[in-house]
Amino acid sequence: MKSLVVYDSLYGNTEKIAQIIGDTIGTHGEVKVVRIGTVKPEQLAGNQLLVVGSPTQQFRPTVAMKSFLNNLPKNALKGIKVAAFDTRLTMSEIEKSPPLPFFVRIYVYAAARLANQLRKKGGELVVPAEGFYVEGMKGPLVEGELERAEKWGQGLFA
């Protein structure tokens, strides 16, 4: 199976998750893991699986990731299996700022928005969107998240 993992990362945490997912996917076939600034729409051709990931910034994916997906033609992902993930603060961090839990319930996280965009472009979502936790704005990743990312990557083929 030919696969593509496209990610954006601000502090390196989302990149680490993307690499683990890519390594896991690589046990099932050919995979490329590319940062959003270097990916071109034509790289989607021939892939059976597309995974996208972004840090959650103001309840959304990064501007670069959002722009990439918005610029894909309608049905560009038809016939491609898709999955989305994000990195995000833990709920205990969110609860330290009283209005944030309220906004999280309304606006959700980047992964849900990414999954919706992928479906709108014709992709077939193979697993629910997933979030991986970081400690504070810059990280590091919470202990155990790399292992959880590996397990989530394995679930893409269940």
Summary of the structure (lengths in Angstrom):
residues: 158
radius of gyration: 14.8
end to end distance: 13.9
largest distance: 46.4
contacts: 534
relative contact order: 0.20
helix: 42%
strand: 23%
